[in-house]
Amino acid sequence: YMMFVQIQNDINWQNQTRDLSFADLNGADLTGADLRYANLDYADLSYANLRYADLTGAILDYADLRYAWMDYADLTGADLYDAYLSHTNLSHADLTDANLAGLNIDLSSVHWSNTICPDGTNSDDNGNTCENNL
């Protein structure tokens, strides 16, 4: 519990500048966090709980999101260039206008149930994937 409180305090303080680049948030519980327009490039968010988080316009270039729980997260306009998304849960997330490009991005193991894809379509109408609509 103490670690969660400390992380929340750090996040609240960091939200003033919104710069969390290179942050080590591996396994952090950030349920519902307000991370709009935050700079999270190169951040380690693997195994993090980002359910219901607001990541509108966030910069997640090269971020490690492997095994992260991002269901119901708002990623509208987020930049996920070359982010590591292996086994990430993006069920019910909103990725409208998000950037999922990059040479190293692998979306084959992402969980896409009822996800709004970058082009605004529903993943369930695309064979339960957003890969075809990038």
SULCOR-V406060 format. One record per backbone hydrogen bond with DSSP energy under -1.0 kcal/mol. NH is the residue of the N-H (numbers start at 1). CO is the residue of the C=O. If there is no record, write none. Layout:
nh: {NH/NH}
co: {CO/CO}
//
This chain:
nh: {5/6/7/8/9/10/11/12/13/14/15/16/17/18/20/22/23/25/27/28/30/32/33/35/35/37/38/39/40/42/43/44/45/47/48/49/50/52/53/54/55/57/58/59/60/62/63/64/65/67/68/69/70/72/73/74/75/77/78/79/80/82/83/84/88/89/90/92/93/94/95/97/98/99/110/111/115/116/117/120/123/125/126/128/129/133}
co: {1/2/3/4/5/6/7/8/9/10/11/13/14/14/39/41/20/44/46/25/49/51/30/33/54/56/35/18/59/61/40/23/64/66/45/28/69/71/50/33/74/76/55/38/79/81/60/43/84/86/65/48/89/91/70/53/94/96/75/58/99/101/80/63/85/68/111/113/90/73/116/118/95/78/107/88/112/93/121/117/115/122/123/123/123/130}
//
